[in-house]
Amino acid sequence: MIFHDIRRTVKTNMLNAGIDKAHRDMILGHSLQGMDAHYLAPNENSLTQAMDRFTEWLDKQLADASASVDQTVDQDRKNT
């Protein structure tokens, strides 16, 4: 796995979390392109809100995955 793969995964997860393209690009250090560079100006507050939304989404994904793993382990123990 290389750094680019991690950035791609994070950007995809941000999309899944509902973070708009301008905020995804700014958070990941990509420059805004085309008309976005002229008309969009995410500020620190809106970037913080976008990261908070992503963090909440990611925490839920991790909790759901953890609950699933715990159930599988418990079921495996009962079956042995």
ZALUM-282455 format. One record per residue: residue number from 0; residue in three letters; x, y, z of N, C-alpha, C in turn. Coordinates in steps of 0.02 Angstrom, whole numbers, plus 50000, padded with zeros to 5 digits. Example, Ala and Ser with C-alpha at 12.3 -4.5 7.8 and 13.67 -1.06 7.14 Angstrom:
REM ZALUM-282455
<rec resi="0" resn="ALA" n_east="50660" n_north="49716" n_up="50390" ca_east="50615" ca_north="49775" ca_up="50390" c_east="50660" c_north="49835" c_up="50390"/>
<rec resi="1" resn="SER" n_east="50642" n_north="49888" n_up="50354" ca_east="50684" ca_north="49947" ca_up="50357" c_east="50645" c_north="50002" c_up="50394"/>
***
This chain:
REM ZALUM-282455
<rec resi="0" resn="MET" n_east="50043" n_north="49941" n_up="50000" ca_east="50000" ca_north="50000" ca_up="50000" c_east="50045" c_north="50062" c_up="50000"/>
<rec resi="1" resn="ILE" n_east="50026" n_north="50110" n_up="49961" ca_east="50064" ca_north="50172" ca_up="49957" c_east="50021" c_north="50230" c_up="49980"/>
<rec resi="2" resn="PHE" n_east="50054" n_north="50286" n_up="49993" ca_east="50019" ca_north="50345" ca_up="50018" c_east="49960" c_north="50364" c_up="49974"/>
<rec resi="3" resn="HIS" n_east="49968" n_north="50359" n_up="49909" ca_east="49914" ca_north="50377" ca_up="49862" c_east="49852" c_north="50334" c_up="49875"/>
<rec resi="4" resn="ASP" n_east="49862" n_north="50270" n_up="49890" ca_east="49805" ca_north="50226" ca_up="49904" c_east="49767" c_north="50249" c_up="49966"/>
<rec resi="5" resn="ILE" n_east="49803" n_north="50271" n_up="50016" ca_east="49771" ca_north="50295" ca_up="50077" c_east="49731" c_north="50358" c_up="50063"/>
<rec resi="6" resn="ARG" n_east="49759" n_north="50404" n_up="50024" ca_east="49723" ca_north="50465" ca_up="50007" c_east="49660" c_north="50449" c_up="49967"/>
<rec resi="7" resn="ARG" n_east="49665" n_north="50401" n_up="49921" ca_east="49607" ca_north="50382" ca_up="49882" c_east="49552" c_north="50353" c_up="49927"/>
<rec resi="8" resn="THR" n_east="49572" n_north="50311" n_up="49974" ca_east="49524" ca_north="50281" ca_up="50020" c_east="49491" c_north="50334" c_up="50063"/>
<rec resi="9" resn="VAL" n_east="49531" n_north="50380" n_up="50090" ca_east="49503" ca_north="50433" ca_up="50132" c_east="49455" c_north="50476" c_up="50091"/>
<rec resi="10" resn="LYS" n_east="49474" n_north="50494" n_up="50031" ca_east="49431" ca_north="50536" ca_up="49989" c_east="49365" c_north="50500" c_up="49973"/>
<rec resi="11" resn="THR" n_east="49369" n_north="50436" n_up="49958" ca_east="49308" ca_north="50396" ca_up="49945" c_east="49264" c_north="50393" c_up="50007"/>
<rec resi="12" resn="ASN" n_east="49295" n_north="50382" n_up="50065" ca_east="49256" ca_north="50380" ca_up="50127" c_east="49225" c_north="50448" c_up="50143"/>
<rec resi="13" resn="MET" n_east="49260" n_north="50502" n_up="50127" ca_east="49230" ca_north="50568" ca_up="50138" c_east="49169" c_north="50578" c_up="50093"/>
<rec resi="14" resn="LEU" n_east="49174" n_north="50554" n_up="50032" ca_east="49116" ca_north="50557" ca_up="49986" c_east="49058" c_north="50517" c_up="50016"/>
<rec resi="15" resn="ASN" n_east="49072" n_north="50458" n_up="50041" ca_east="49020" ca_north="50416" ca_up="50072" c_east="48990" c_north="50449" c_up="50134"/>
<rec resi="16" resn="ALA" n_east="49030" n_north="50490" n_up="50168" ca_east="49007" ca_north="50525" ca_up="50227" c_east="48968" c_north="50588" c_up="50210"/>
<rec resi="17" resn="GLY" n_east="48965" n_north="50606" n_up="50146" ca_east="48927" ca_north="50665" ca_up="50126" c_east="48967" c_north="50730" c_up="50125"/>
<rec resi="18" resn="ILE" n_east="49032" n_north="50725" n_up="50126" ca_east="49074" ca_north="50786" ca_up="50124" c_east="49079" c_north="50808" c_up="50051"/>
<rec resi="19" resn="ASP" n_east="49064" n_north="50872" n_up="50038" ca_east="49065" ca_north="50896" ca_up="49968" c_east="49135" c_north="50898" c_up="49940"/>
<rec resi="20" resn="LYS" n_east="49140" n_north="50900" n_up="49875" ca_east="49203" ca_north="50895" ca_up="49839" c_east="49253" c_north="50950" c_up="49859"/>
<rec resi="21" resn="ALA" n_east="49229" n_north="51011" n_up="49865" ca_east="49274" ca_north="51067" ca_up="49881" c_east="49308" c_north="51055" c_up="49949"/>
<rec resi="22" resn="HIS" n_east="49269" n_north="51033" n_up="49997" ca_east="49297" ca_north="51020" ca_up="50064" c_east="49343" c_north="50960" c_up="50063"/>
<rec resi="23" resn="ARG" n_east="49325" n_north="50907" n_up="50026" ca_east="49369" ca_north="50849" ca_up="50021" c_east="49436" c_north="50870" c_up="49992"/>
<rec resi="24" resn="ASP" n_east="49434" n_north="50909" n_up="49938" ca_east="49496" ca_north="50930" ca_up="49905" c_east="49539" c_north="50973" c_up="49952"/>
<rec resi="25" resn="MET" n_east="49508" n_north="51020" n_up="49986" ca_east="49546" ca_north="51064" ca_up="50030" c_east="49576" c_north="51025" c_up="50089"/>
<rec resi="26" resn="ILE" n_east="49538" n_north="50980" n_up="50119" ca_east="49562" ca_north="50942" ca_up="50175" c_east="49621" c_north="50898" c_up="50155"/>
<rec resi="27" resn="LEU" n_east="49618" n_north="50870" n_up="50094" ca_east="49672" ca_north="50826" ca_up="50071" c_east="49729" c_north="50863" c_up="50037"/>
<rec resi="28" resn="GLY" n_east="49725" n_north="50929" n_up="50035" ca_east="49779" ca_north="50968" ca_up="50008" c_east="49779" c_north="50975" c_up="49932"/>
<rec resi="29" resn="HIS" n_east="49722" n_north="50960" n_up="49901" ca_east="49717" ca_north="50969" ca_up="49828" c_east="49695" c_north="51040" c_up="49815"/>
<rec resi="30" resn="SER" n_east="49721" n_north="51070" n_up="49763" ca_east="49699" ca_north="51138" ca_up="49746" c_east="49633" c_north="51134" c_up="49709"/>
<rec resi="31" resn="LEU" n_east="49592" n_north="51185" n_up="49718" ca_east="49529" ca_north="51189" ca_up="49681" c_east="49544" c_north="51204" c_up="49609"/>
<rec resi="32" resn="GLN" n_east="49508" n_north="51173" n_up="49564" ca_east="49520" ca_north="51180" ca_up="49492" c_east="49461" c_north="51216" c_up="49458"/>
<rec resi="33" resn="GLY" n_east="49474" n_north="51243" n_up="49400" ca_east="49422" ca_north="51273" ca_up="49358" c_east="49384" c_north="51328" c_up="49394"/>
<rec resi="34" resn="MET" n_east="49319" n_north="51327" n_up="49385" ca_east="49276" ca_north="51379" ca_up="49414" c_east="49273" c_north="51373" c_up="49490"/>
<rec resi="35" resn="ASP" n_east="49284" n_north="51313" n_up="49516" ca_east="49285" ca_north="51305" ca_up="49589" c_east="49336" c_north="51352" c_up="49621"/>
<rec resi="36" resn="ALA" n_east="49393" n_north="51361" n_up="49589" ca_east="49446" ca_north="51403" ca_up="49616" c_east="49423" c_north="51476" c_up="49621"/>
<rec resi="37" resn="HIS" n_east="49376" n_north="51496" n_up="49579" ca_east="49352" ca_north="51566" ca_up="49578" c_east="49292" c_north="51577" c_up="49624"/>
<rec resi="38" resn="TYR" n_east="49249" n_north="51527" n_up="49631" ca_east="49185" ca_north="51538" ca_up="49665" c_east="49179" c_north="51504" c_up="49733"/>
<rec resi="39" resn="LEU" n_east="49220" n_north="51456" n_up="49748" ca_east="49215" ca_north="51422" ca_up="49812" c_east="49272" c_north="51445" c_up="49857"/>
<rec resi="40" resn="ALA" n_east="49255" n_north="51461" n_up="49918" ca_east="49305" ca_north="51483" ca_up="49966" c_east="49290" c_north="51452" c_up="50035"/>
<rec resi="41" resn="PRO" n_east="49302" n_north="51387" n_up="50042" ca_east="49290" ca_north="51357" ca_up="50108" c_east="49332" c_north="51392" c_up="50161"/>
<rec resi="42" resn="ASN" n_east="49300" n_north="51408" n_up="50216" ca_east="49337" ca_north="51441" ca_up="50270" c_east="49353" c_north="51390" c_up="50325"/>
<rec resi="43" resn="GLU" n_east="49390" n_north="51412" n_up="50374" ca_east="49413" ca_north="51366" ca_up="50427" c_east="49354" c_north="51334" c_up="50463"/>
<rec resi="44" resn="ASN" n_east="49301" n_north="51372" n_up="50475" ca_east="49243" ca_north="51346" ca_up="50510" c_east="49208" c_north="51292" c_up="50469"/>
<rec resi="45" resn="SER" n_east="49200" n_north="51303" n_up="50404" ca_east="49166" ca_north="51253" ca_up="50363" c_east="49210" c_north="51191" c_up="50354"/>
<rec resi="46" resn="LEU" n_east="49276" n_north="51199" n_up="50353" ca_east="49321" ca_north="51141" ca_up="50349" c_east="49318" c_north="51101" c_up="50414"/>
<rec resi="47" resn="THR" n_east="49314" n_north="51136" n_up="50471" ca_east="49308" ca_north="51102" ca_up="50535" c_east="49243" c_north="51063" c_up="50539"/>
<rec resi="48" resn="GLN" n_east="49188" n_north="51093" n_up="50515" ca_east="49124" ca_north="51058" ca_up="50515" c_east="49126" c_north="50997" c_up="50469"/>
<rec resi="49" resn="ALA" n_east="49159" n_north="51002" n_up="50413" ca_east="49165" ca_north="50945" ca_up="50367" c_east="49205" c_north="50889" c_up="50401"/>
<rec resi="50" resn="MET" n_east="49259" n_north="50906" n_up="50434" ca_east="49299" ca_north="50855" ca_up="50469" c_east="49260" c_north="50824" c_up="50526"/>
<rec resi="51" resn="ASP" n_east="49221" n_north="50864" n_up="50562" ca_east="49179" ca_north="50838" ca_up="50616" c_east="49129" c_north="50787" c_up="50588"/>
<rec resi="52" resn="ARG" n_east="49098" n_north="50805" n_up="50532" ca_east="49049" ca_north="50760" ca_up="50501" c_east="49084" c_north="50694" c_up="50479"/>
<rec resi="53" resn="PHE" n_east="49143" n_north="50700" n_up="50450" ca_east="49180" ca_north="50641" ca_up="50428" c_east="49200" c_north="50599" c_up="50489"/>
<rec resi="54" resn="THR" n_east="49222" n_north="50631" n_up="50543" ca_east="49242" ca_north="50594" ca_up="50603" c_east="49183" c_north="50557" c_up="50632"/>
<rec resi="55" resn="GLU" n_east="49125" n_north="50588" n_up="50635" ca_east="49065" ca_north="50555" ca_up="50661" c_east="49047" c_north="50495" c_up="50617"/>
<rec resi="56" resn="TRP" n_east="49050" n_north="50504" n_up="50551" ca_east="49035" ca_north="50449" ca_up="50505" c_east="49084" c_north="50391" c_up="50515"/>
<rec resi="57" resn="LEU" n_east="49148" n_north="50409" n_up="50519" ca_east="49200" ca_north="50358" ca_up="50526" c_east="49193" c_north="50321" c_up="50593"/>
<rec resi="58" resn="ASP" n_east="49178" n_north="50357" n_up="50646" ca_east="49168" ca_north="50325" ca_up="50712" c_east="49110" c_north="50275" c_up="50708"/>
<rec resi="59" resn="LYS" n_east="49056" n_north="50293" n_up="50673" ca_east="48999" ca_north="50247" ca_up="50666" c_east="49019" c_north="50186" c_up="50626"/>
<rec resi="60" resn="GLN" n_east="49057" n_north="50195" n_up="50572" ca_east="49080" ca_north="50138" ca_up="50532" c_east="49123" c_north="50091" c_up="50574"/>
<rec resi="61" resn="LEU" n_east="49167" n_north="50119" n_up="50614" ca_east="49210" ca_north="50078" ca_up="50656" c_east="49170" c_north="50042" c_up="50710"/>
<rec resi="62" resn="ALA" n_east="49121" n_north="50076" n_up="50740" ca_east="49080" ca_north="50044" ca_up="50791" c_east="49039" c_north="49987" c_up="50760"/>
<rec resi="63" resn="ASP" n_east="49011" n_north="49998" n_up="50701" ca_east="48972" ca_north="49946" ca_up="50668" c_east="49016" c_north="49886" c_up="50651"/>
<rec resi="64" resn="ALA" n_east="49076" n_north="49899" n_up="50627" ca_east="49122" ca_north="49844" ca_up="50610" c_east="49143" c_north="49807" c_up="50673"/>
<rec resi="65" resn="SER" n_east="49156" n_north="49843" n_up="50726" ca_east="49176" ca_north="49812" ca_up="50789" c_east="49121" c_north="49768" c_up="50817"/>
<rec resi="66" resn="ALA" n_east="49059" n_north="49791" n_up="50814" ca_east="49003" ca_north="49752" ca_up="50838" c_east="48995" c_north="49688" c_up="50797"/>
<rec resi="67" resn="SER" n_east="49006" n_north="49693" n_up="50734" ca_east="49001" ca_north="49635" ca_up="50690" c_east="49055" c_north="49583" c_up="50706"/>
<rec resi="68" resn="VAL" n_east="49115" n_north="49607" n_up="50718" ca_east="49171" ca_north="49562" ca_up="50735" c_east="49158" c_north="49528" c_up="50802"/>
<rec resi="69" resn="ASP" n_east="49134" n_north="49566" n_up="50851" ca_east="49121" ca_north="49538" ca_up="50917" c_east="49069" c_north="49483" c_up="50912"/>
<rec resi="70" resn="GLN" n_east="49017" n_north="49492" n_up="50873" ca_east="48965" ca_north="49441" ca_up="50866" c_east="48993" c_north="49379" c_up="50833"/>
<rec resi="71" resn="THR" n_east="49035" n_north="49387" n_up="50783" ca_east="49064" ca_north="49330" ca_up="50749" c_east="49108" c_north="49290" c_up="50796"/>
<rec resi="72" resn="VAL" n_east="49149" n_north="49325" n_up="50835" ca_east="49193" ca_north="49291" ca_up="50883" c_east="49151" c_north="49254" c_up="50935"/>
<rec resi="73" resn="ASP" n_east="49099" n_north="49286" n_up="50961" ca_east="49056" ca_north="49254" ca_up="51010" c_east="49022" c_north="49192" c_up="50982"/>
<rec resi="74" resn="GLN" n_east="48999" n_north="49196" n_up="50920" ca_east="48967" ca_north="49138" ca_up="50889" c_east="49017" c_north="49081" c_up="50878"/>
<rec resi="75" resn="ASP" n_east="49077" n_north="49098" n_up="50859" ca_east="49129" ca_north="49047" ca_up="50849" c_east="49144" c_north="49011" c_up="50915"/>
<rec resi="76" resn="ARG" n_east="49146" n_north="49046" n_up="50969" ca_east="49159" ca_north="49016" ca_up="51034" c_east="49103" c_north="48969" c_up="51055"/>
<rec resi="77" resn="LYS" n_east="49041" n_north="48987" n_up="51040" ca_east="48984" ca_north="48945" ca_up="51058" c_east="48983" c_north="48880" c_up="51017"/>
<rec resi="78" resn="ASN" n_east="49007" n_north="48884" n_up="50955" ca_east="49006" ca_north="48826" ca_up="50911" c_east="49063" c_north="48777" c_up="50922"/>
<rec resi="79" resn="THR" n_east="49112" n_north="48796" n_up="50964" ca_east="49169" ca_north="48750" ca_up="50974" c_east="49164" c_north="48714" c_up="51040"/>
***
